[in-house]
Amino acid sequence: MNSVVVKSKEVTLLEILDRVLDKGVVISGDMVISVADVDLIYLGLKVLLSSVETMEKLRGSPFISPMQEAK
Amino acid sequence: MTRQQLVYLYCVADREPELKETEGLADDLYFVCNNGLYAVASKVEEEEFGQEGLKRNMADFEWVKAKASAHERIIDLVMADTDVIPFKFGTLFNTNDSLKAMLEQYGEEFKAILRKLAHKQEWGLKIYCNSEKLKTSFSNDEAEILKIENEIKSSSVGKSYFLKKKKDELIEKTLNERINECGQESFELLKELSFEAHINRLLPREVTEREDDMVLNSAFLVDKDEVGDFQNMVDTLKMHYEGKGFLIDCTGPWPPYNFCGLSSEKGQNE
C-alpha cells in the first residue's frame, strides 16, 4: 500500500542550524550545562541567527504566516 | 582512569532500540531504561563537552558542524527501527543515574509525545526565490505592467520618469504577491496531507549558502502511509513553480525535531 518513499536528505550546515542546534527537546535539570547556556555560547552561530531576524525585518515579512492570515 | 566522562543524550524511544555500528560517529552507544522508556546515549569526555570545553568548542565552527552532524546521524540510525524523540544538541548529564531521573520526571510527557509521533515522519520544505527570474517570468504577462510599458514609450521624458517609477512599484508589489501565493499555496496543500505543520523562521544567505532568498521554511509531520501522496504533491508544486524563479527543496525523513515540544515549554516556543 505504501508507495516507495524516496529518502532525500543531506545533513547540510543549513539543516544543522535549522534542526539539530535549534530544535529538539530541551530539558533542564541535573545537567552539567543547561541548554540555555549553550545558546549563549553559540557566538558565531548566534551572529548568524540574529541576522535572520534582521533579514525578516528587512524583507518586510513577505510571508508572515498563513495561519495568522487565515485567522 | 582519571579522565572524567559525561553522558550525552541523543534521543528517547519507547521500544528497545537496536544499537548498531555507529560508524565511528561516537563511542559505543548504549541505552538507559526506565519504566518502558529508552534513552540512547554515549559517553563523552568532560574535557570536550564540559562547561569549559563546550564553551571553547562551540566557537569552533568545524567542531560544531562535525559533532552536530554526528548527533543527527546517530538519531537517524535509531530512528530506522523505532519512533524517537530527538533531543537538542548538547544535552548532557553527569551520570546515568541523573539521566534516569530525568526519564522518571518526564516519563509521562515523553510517552504522550511518542504516542503522537507513532508511525509518522518529519519532512521539511524550504522554498527559495530568485527575484530577478521571477520578475522576468511575470513581467511579460501582467497586463497592467505591459500597459504602463506602452504608455512609457509614448510619453514625454518627464512623464515617463514618473511612469517608470510606478512600473517599478507595481513590479515589487506583484513580486511580493507571487512569493506569498507560492508559499501559502504550498504550505496549505501540504498541511492538508499532514498531521501537523509548522512555519519556521527564514534563514539568511549566510546560512543557506545560496544566491536566492529563502521565502518559506516549513516542517510537516506526515503519517508514513501518506508520505507517497505528500511527495506527489511536492512534485506537482515543483512542476508548477520551478522554472518561474522558485526552487522547492523537500527533505526527509527527519527525526521529529519540530514536533516534540514539551507542554511545559510550549509558552516559550509559541
Boltz contact constraints between the chains, C-beta under 6 A:
constraints:
  - contact:
      token1: [A, 2]
      token2: [B, 225]
      max_distance: 6.0
  - contact:
      token1: [A, 3]
      token2: [B, 228]
      max_distance: 6.0
  - contact:
      token1: [A, 5]
      token2: [B, 227]
      max_distance: 6.0
  - contact:
      token1: [A, 8]
      token2: [B, 251]
      max_distance: 6.0
  - contact:
      token1: [A, 9]
      token2: [B, 251]
      max_distance: 6.0
  - contact:
      token1: [A, 11]
      token2: [B, 69]
      max_distance: 6.0
  - contact:
      token1: [A, 11]
      token2: [B, 72]
      max_distance: 6.0
  - contact:
      token1: [A, 14]
      token2: [B, 207]
      max_distance: 6.0
  - contact:
      token1: [A, 14]
      token2: [B, 208]
      max_distance: 6.0
  - contact:
      token1: [A, 16]
      token2: [B, 68]
      max_distance: 6.0
  - contact:
      token1: [A, 17]
      token2: [B, 207]
      max_distance: 6.0
  - contact:
      token1: [A, 19]
      token2: [B, 257]
      max_distance: 6.0
  - contact:
      token1: [A, 20]
      token2: [B, 68]
      max_distance: 6.0
  - contact:
      token1: [A, 20]
      token2: [B, 71]
      max_distance: 6.0
  - contact:
      token1: [A, 20]
      token2: [B, 72]
      max_distance: 6.0
  - contact:
      token1: [A, 20]
      token2: [B, 89]
      max_distance: 6.0
  - contact:
      token1: [A, 21]
      token2: [B, 68]
      max_distance: 6.0
  - contact:
      token1: [A, 21]
      token2: [B, 89]
      max_distance: 6.0
  - contact:
      token1: [A, 23]
      token2: [B, 257]
      max_distance: 6.0
  - contact:
      token1: [A, 23]
      token2: [B, 258]
      max_distance: 6.0
  - contact:
      token1: [A, 24]
      token2: [B, 86]
      max_distance: 6.0
  - contact:
      token1: [A, 24]
      token2: [B, 87]
      max_distance: 6.0
  - contact:
      token1: [A, 24]
      token2: [B, 88]
      max_distance: 6.0
  - contact:
      token1: [A, 24]
      token2: [B, 257]
      max_distance: 6.0
  - contact:
      token1: [A, 25]
      token2: [B, 85]
      max_distance: 6.0
  - contact:
      token1: [A, 25]
      token2: [B, 87]
      max_distance: 6.0
  - contact:
      token1: [A, 25]
      token2: [B, 260]
      max_distance: 6.0
  - contact:
      token1: [A, 26]
      token2: [B, 88]
      max_distance: 6.0
  - contact:
      token1: [A, 29]
      token2: [B, 102]
      max_distance: 6.0
  - contact:
      token1: [A, 30]
      token2: [B, 98]
      max_distance: 6.0
  - contact:
      token1: [A, 31]
      token2: [B, 92]
      max_distance: 6.0
  - contact:
      token1: [A, 31]
      token2: [B, 93]
      max_distance: 6.0
  - contact:
      token1: [A, 32]
      token2: [B, 6]
      max_distance: 6.0
  - contact:
      token1: [A, 32]
      token2: [B, 92]
      max_distance: 6.0
  - contact:
      token1: [A, 32]
      token2: [B, 94]
      max_distance: 6.0
  - contact:
      token1: [A, 33]
      token2: [B, 51]
      max_distance: 6.0
  - contact:
      token1: [A, 33]
      token2: [B, 54]
      max_distance: 6.0
  - contact:
      token1: [A, 33]
      token2: [B, 92]
      max_distance: 6.0
  - contact:
      token1: [A, 35]
      token2: [B, 88]
      max_distance: 6.0
  - contact:
      token1: [A, 38]
      token2: [B, 90]
      max_distance: 6.0
  - contact:
      token1: [A, 41]
      token2: [B, 55]
      max_distance: 6.0
  - contact:
      token1: [A, 41]
      token2: [B, 58]
      max_distance: 6.0
  - contact:
      token1: [A, 43]
      token2: [B, 59]
      max_distance: 6.0
  - contact:
      token1: [A, 44]
      token2: [B, 61]
      max_distance: 6.0
  - contact:
      token1: [A, 48]
      token2: [B, 206]
      max_distance: 6.0
  - contact:
      token1: [A, 48]
      token2: [B, 207]
      max_distance: 6.0
  - contact:
      token1: [A, 51]
      token2: [B, 204]
      max_distance: 6.0
  - contact:
      token1: [A, 52]
      token2: [B, 201]
      max_distance: 6.0
  - contact:
      token1: [A, 52]
      token2: [B, 203]
      max_distance: 6.0
  - contact:
      token1: [A, 52]
      token2: [B, 204]
      max_distance: 6.0
  - contact:
      token1: [A, 55]
      token2: [B, 204]
      max_distance: 6.0
  - contact:
      token1: [A, 56]
      token2: [B, 202]
      max_distance: 6.0
  - contact:
      token1: [A, 62]
      token2: [B, 176]
      max_distance: 6.0
  - contact:
      token1: [A, 62]
      token2: [B, 179]
      max_distance: 6.0
  - contact:
      token1: [A, 63]
      token2: [B, 180]
      max_distance: 6.0
  - contact:
      token1: [A, 63]
      token2: [B, 183]
      max_distance: 6.0
  - contact:
      token1: [A, 63]
      token2: [B, 215]
      max_distance: 6.0
  - contact:
      token1: [A, 63]
      token2: [B, 216]
      max_distance: 6.0
  - contact:
      token1: [A, 65]
      token2: [B, 199]
      max_distance: 6.0
  - contact:
      token1: [A, 66]
      token2: [B, 184]
      max_distance: 6.0
  - contact:
      token1: [A, 66]
      token2: [B, 187]
      max_distance: 6.0
